[in-house]
Amino acid sequence: MAPKKILLLGATGEAGIATIQYALSSTRDVEILVYARSPAKIPEELRADSRVRILPGGELSDTAALRDAVAQKPDAIVSLLGPPPSEIGKWMNPWGAGKELVFANTYRVIVDAMKEFGVRRILVMGTISIEDEKDKSSFGRSLMVWVVWAVIHNAWRNIIAVRDYFDTIKREDGIDWTIFRLGGVLNGDFQAVTDGYVGDGNTTLSVRRSELAQWLVEQAVKDEPEWVCEKPMVSSASKQKV
């Protein structure tokens, strides 16, 4: 059986590197296609692995290169696109980075290419700024969202625009999308990961990168995708579930 092919966007951040590490260390037979502006940020031992392939291009504005990446016909696209932590200062400036809805615009290009090349599955990073009707009230979540809205408003606008775009795509359109929502993303050893909704008693307001990596890879290689056209919260499992 051919290895599962995963196209990874946002691969050079800590969560992206953790995802590559988990994919290569797991028992899964996978090939990781990396579309990244600065692939040299990925540790050399990962780049040297025969199961990792660095694709040409890497800029989100390079429509042709993005389409060529999707044309590789991955079994799933995993996107960790978001404001780089090193550039948060720019995103805090109302006239700086993020004024344009860069991520939603990128996904329009990607989804059009998915339809053309017959790629169905995409997992897209969101945050708990995106609400779901199945969520329950949470003071901690409300506080976190307010801080982002007030301090990094362009980041908030971009995340909401991603939600608004994918909400226009229905099951019958043939795109099996999932927006996985995150709260705080932390370092630390794997303990337990879960998915669900805010305030459901199983999820928490943070996830370790090692846990997120496992969840992403396991979801990407499933023959029957879960959470299609839904927005689960992905987090460290609560103590009561553990």
C-alpha positions in Angstrom: 0.0 0.0 0.0 1.3 3.4 -0.9 2.2 5.7 2.0 -0.3 8.4 3.0 0.8 11.7 1.6 0.3 14.8 3.8 0.8 18.3 2.5 1.9 20.4 5.5 1.5 24.2 5.5 3.0 26.2 8.4 5.7 23.5 8.8 8.4 25.7 10.2 6.7 26.7 13.5 7.1 24.6 16.6 3.8 22.8 16.1 4.7 22.1 12.4 8.1 20.6 13.4 6.4 18.5 16.1 3.9 17.3 13.5 6.7 16.2 11.2 8.6 14.5 14.1 5.5 12.6 15.2 4.6 11.5 11.6 8.1 10.1 11.1 8.4 8.4 14.5 5.0 6.8 14.4 4.2 3.5 12.8 2.3 5.2 10.1 3.6 4.9 6.5 3.6 8.6 5.5 5.2 11.0 3.2 5.3 14.7 4.3 5.2 17.4 1.6 6.4 20.7 3.1 5.3 24.0 1.6 7.2 26.6 3.6 8.8 30.0 3.0 11.9 29.1 5.1 12.3 25.3 5.1 15.8 25.7 6.5 14.1 26.3 9.9 13.2 22.7 9.9 15.9 20.6 11.7 18.3 19.1 9.2 17.7 15.5 10.4 14.0 15.9 9.4 14.8 17.5 6.1 17.2 14.7 5.3 14.6 12.0 5.9 13.6 10.4 2.6 9.9 10.7 3.7 10.1 14.5 3.8 9.9 16.4 0.5 10.4 20.2 0.3 8.3 21.7 -2.4 9.3 24.7 -4.5 7.9 28.1 -3.6 6.6 28.6 -0.1 5.1 32.1 -0.3 1.4 32.3 0.4 1.2 34.9 -2.4 2.6 32.5 -5.0 -0.6 31.2 -6.5 1.2 29.0 -9.0 3.4 27.3 -6.4 0.4 26.7 -4.1 -1.5 25.1 -6.9 1.5 23.0 -7.8 1.7 21.8 -4.2 -2.0 20.7 -4.3 -1.4 19.1 -7.7 0.8 16.5 -5.8 -2.5 15.1 -4.8 -1.9 14.6 -1.1 -4.3 12.4 0.8 -4.8 15.3 3.2 -3.7 18.9 3.6 -2.8 20.0 7.1 -2.5 23.7 7.6 -1.0 25.4 10.7 -1.0 28.8 9.0 -1.3 31.7 11.4 0.5 34.9 12.5 4.1 33.9 13.3 5.0 34.6 16.9 8.1 36.4 15.8 5.9 38.9 13.9 3.2 39.5 16.5 4.3 43.1 16.9 3.4 43.7 13.3 0.0 42.1 13.8 -0.7 44.4 16.7 -0.4 47.4 14.4 -3.8 48.2 12.9 -2.1 49.3 9.6 0.5 46.5 9.7 0.5 42.8 8.9 -2.9 41.2 8.7 -4.8 44.2 7.3 -5.5 42.0 4.3 -7.3 38.7 5.0 -4.2 36.7 3.9 -5.2 33.3 5.2 -8.8 33.2 3.9 -7.4 34.4 0.5 -4.8 31.6 0.6 -7.5 29.0 1.3 -9.6 30.2 -1.6 -6.6 29.3 -3.9 -6.0 26.0 -2.2 -9.7 24.9 -2.2 -10.0 25.8 -5.9 -7.0 23.7 -6.6 -8.3 20.8 -4.5 -11.5 20.8 -6.6 -9.4 20.8 -9.8 -7.0 18.0 -8.7 -9.4 15.8 -6.8 -8.1 16.4 -3.3 -10.8 16.2 -0.7 -9.3 16.4 2.8 -8.0 19.6 4.6 -7.5 20.3 8.3 -7.3 24.0 9.0 -6.0 25.7 12.2 -8.4 28.0 13.9 -8.7 29.4 17.5 -11.3 29.5 20.2 -12.2 33.0 18.8 -14.4 30.9 16.5 -17.6 29.9 18.3 -19.6 26.8 17.7 -23.2 26.3 18.7 -22.3 23.2 20.7 -19.9 25.2 22.9 -20.8 26.0 26.5 -20.2 29.1 28.4 -16.6 29.6 29.6 -15.2 32.6 31.4 -11.6 31.6 30.6 -12.4 31.3 26.9 -14.2 34.7 26.9 -11.2 36.4 28.5 -8.7 34.8 26.1 -10.8 35.9 23.1 -11.2 39.4 24.4 -7.5 39.9 24.9 -6.8 38.7 21.3 -9.6 40.9 19.9 -8.3 44.0 21.8 -4.6 43.5 21.4 -4.1 41.6 18.1 -7.3 42.6 16.3 -5.9 41.8 12.9 -5.1 38.3 13.9 -8.7 37.9 15.2 -10.1 39.3 12.0 -8.1 36.8 9.9 -9.2 33.8 12.0 -12.8 34.9 11.8 -12.5 35.3 8.0 -11.2 31.8 7.7 -14.3 30.5 9.5 -16.6 32.6 7.3 -14.9 31.3 4.2 -15.2 27.6 5.1 -18.8 28.1 6.3 -19.6 28.7 2.6 -18.3 25.2 1.7 -20.9 22.5 2.1 -20.6 18.7 2.2 -22.0 18.4 -1.3 -19.1 20.5 -2.6 -16.8 17.6 -2.2 -14.3 19.2 0.3 -13.9 17.4 3.6 -12.8 20.4 5.7 -12.3 20.6 9.4 -11.3 23.7 11.4 -9.5 22.4 14.5 -9.8 25.2 17.1 -7.0 25.8 19.6 -6.6 27.8 22.8 -3.1 28.1 24.3 -0.5 26.0 22.6 2.3 24.9 25.0 5.5 22.9 25.1 5.7 19.8 27.3 5.6 16.1 27.1 2.6 14.3 25.7 0.0 13.4 28.3 -3.5 13.1 26.6 -5.3 14.7 23.8 -9.0 15.0 23.1 -11.4 16.8 20.8 -14.9 18.1 21.4 -16.4 21.5 22.3 -15.6 24.3 24.7 -16.9 23.7 28.2 -18.0 20.1 27.5 -16.0 18.7 30.5 -13.5 16.8 28.3 -11.6 19.7 26.7 -9.4 22.3 28.3 -8.2 25.7 27.1 -4.7 24.6 26.0 -2.9 21.8 24.2 0.7 20.7 24.1 2.4 20.7 20.7 3.2 17.0 21.0 -0.5 16.3 21.6 -1.6 18.4 18.7 0.9 16.7 16.4 -0.5 13.3 17.2 -4.1 14.4 16.7 -3.2 16.0 13.3 -1.4 13.0 11.9 -4.0 10.5 13.1 -6.8 12.6 11.6 -4.9 13.1 8.3 -4.3 9.4 7.7 -7.8 8.2 8.5 -9.5 6.5 5.5 -12.9 7.8 6.7 -12.4 11.4 7.8 -13.9 12.6 11.1 -15.3 16.1 11.9 -16.2 16.8 8.3 -17.5 20.4 8.0 -17.2 20.8 11.7 -15.0 22.9 14.1 -13.8 20.7 17.0 -11.8 22.1 19.9 -8.5 20.1 20.2 -6.9 20.2 23.6 -5.1 18.4 26.3 -7.7 16.1 28.0 -9.2 17.3 31.2 -8.2 15.4 34.4 -11.6 13.8 34.7 -11.2 12.2 31.2 -7.6 11.2 31.8 
